[in-house]
Amino acid sequence: MATAALSRLLWRGDTLPATAGRLAVPGEVVTELDAVVAALDRDPLPLLVLRPDDFALKASREFMREVKRTIDDGPGFAIVDRLPVDRWSQDGAKAVWWLLASLVARPVAQKWDGTSIYDVTDLGKPPGNGVRPDVTNYEQNFHTDNSYNNVPPHYVGLFCIRTAMEGGVSGIVSFATAHEEMRRRHPDLLPRLFQPFYFDRQREHAPDDVMTTWHPMLESEEGRLIARLSRFQVKNGYKLAGVDLDPEGLAAMEAFEAILNAPGMAAEFHFEPGQMQLIDNRALGHKRTRFRDWPDAARKRLLIRLWLRDRGGRAYNG
């Protein structure tokens, strides 16, 4: 792994400065975005046709370049605090998020049917094949989004509209740090993570297509560590494939997960309405704890997710 790329990502949550990756939205950016919301409330347009070039976003462009630099040349994530969602329509807030994220990279489909903007909210179903954990209130393991796809997103962006009544604490963890810890503690198991595993494709494919993919959890690409991690999808992938996960693969996965969940490894934070989080989906894992939602449907936890990448096609499979 290249030294510069590795060193900036070798952080632990318990020693990461509180200011790392955090940016405040400048007033001139809010002024531009107020104008965008007002224009779209007056003359609505479908979200997918919106392009930053259609609006006066000079300050926003400069700010989102800084956000992208913070991710790419810094700790691998940016937490942007915050946009005034309390005074915007929900459609206006989604449009603003779409436009700002588009200044980082190209939004792409998050489902096989082409869905490109995704509500992360509890739908009241247990996770399983065809039910993603992000539409439940269950606790998640550390993972990368779309780990089972041909071309996963480069960046994952979450925009908070409403928070849960209780729980739902977010965590992010550096795979570079976990890799070095795995090398120190389990050098015999580390190579197995660089060998293929079956992954459940979550029924996000044509009806007659294969239901699993087969690829490593960790790879080295142009001198840097790339991760495609999901314990949940691997367990389901082996069930769908009708084979048992080999003992070494299971031991390697469990050892790596124990490191990811070790005290002090992850940085944790509570989302607040109007905050944006963007992470390098190849370099960092993310999770959230179980939560209890408000009984009033209008107050339920709601995050708006975007997947961003500039390689491959815009369709789901890339």
Buried (B, 14 or more C-beta within 10 A) or exposed (E): BEEEBBEBBEBBBEEBEEEBBBBEBBEEBBEBBBEBBEBBEEEEEEBEEBEBEEBEBEBBBEBBEEBBEBBBEBBBBBBBEBBBBEEBBEEBBBBBBBBBBBBBBBBBBBEBEEEBBBBBBBEEEEBEBEBBBBBBBBBBBBBBBBBBBEBBBBBBBBBBBBBBBEBBBBBBBBBBBBBBBBEEBBEEBBEBBEBEBBBBBBBBBEEEEEBBBEBBBBBEEEEBBBBBBBBBBBBBBBBBBEEEBEEEBBBBBEBBBBBBBBEEBBBBBEBEBBBBBBBBBBBBBBBBBBBEBBEEEEEBBBBBBBBBBEEBEEEBBB
